[in-house]
Amino acid sequence: MKSYVKFYEETKREYHEMLNKAKRPQDVVDVFAKYTLNFLKSAFPEKITDEHLNYIVFDEELENGYYFEEPLMELLKEEFENSDLPSILKKKAKEAKDRYLHIINDNDRTETFRLSNNAKSY
């Protein structure tokens, strides 16, 4: 089985820093997509181009947290079947999902606080 842990380890810290800087849910989506593209470009420089960014989809409601649309998935089909690539990407998507939900929950609490303060009569 092929392993991509080396690429994961090389980019782990930078990814965490980028996610921590994300302040809006869309920022998290962008960080995940761009990180994933750069990860794939490092692992498969002969196959992956900037154009493939359009086929990386983050979806916090999916168990895996992401999917690749057909042109990209077709290119990586063999790697998904014979390597640890899916588990590494799933781990990265989980981190993004956690950050995404954290931001959403913080925004919900902030709105609740604002509503309760606005309802006070002075």
Residue pairs with C-beta under 8 A, 6 or more apart in sequence:
1 82
1 83
1 84
2 79
2 82
2 83
2 84
2 85
3 83
3 84
4 43
4 83
4 84
4 85
4 88
5 84
5 88
7 39
7 42
7 43
7 88
8 39
8 88
8 91
8 92
10 42
11 35
11 38
11 39
11 42
15 31
15 35
15 92
15 95
16 95
18 31
18 35
19 28
19 31
19 95
19 96
19 99
20 99
21 27
22 28
22 30
22 31
22 99
22 103
23 103
24 103
25 100
25 103
25 104
28 58
28 96
28 99
28 100
28 103
29 58
29 96
29 100
31 96
32 56
32 58
32 66
32 92
32 93
32 96
33 53
33 56
33 57
33 58
34 53
35 92
36 56
36 66
36 89
36 92
37 48
37 50
37 52
37 53
37 56
39 89
39 92
40 47
40 48
40 52
40 76
41 48
41 49
43 85
44 75
44 76
44 79
47 75
47 76
48 72
48 75
52 71
52 72
52 75
54 69
55 68
55 69
55 70
55 71
55 72
55 73
56 66
56 68
56 69
56 72
57 66
57 67
57 68
57 69
58 65
58 66
58 93
58 96
58 100
59 65
59 66
59 67
60 96
60 97
60 100
60 101
64 89
64 90
64 93
65 90
65 93
65 94
65 96
65 97
66 89
66 90
66 93
66 96
67 73
68 76
73 80
76 85
79 85
80 86
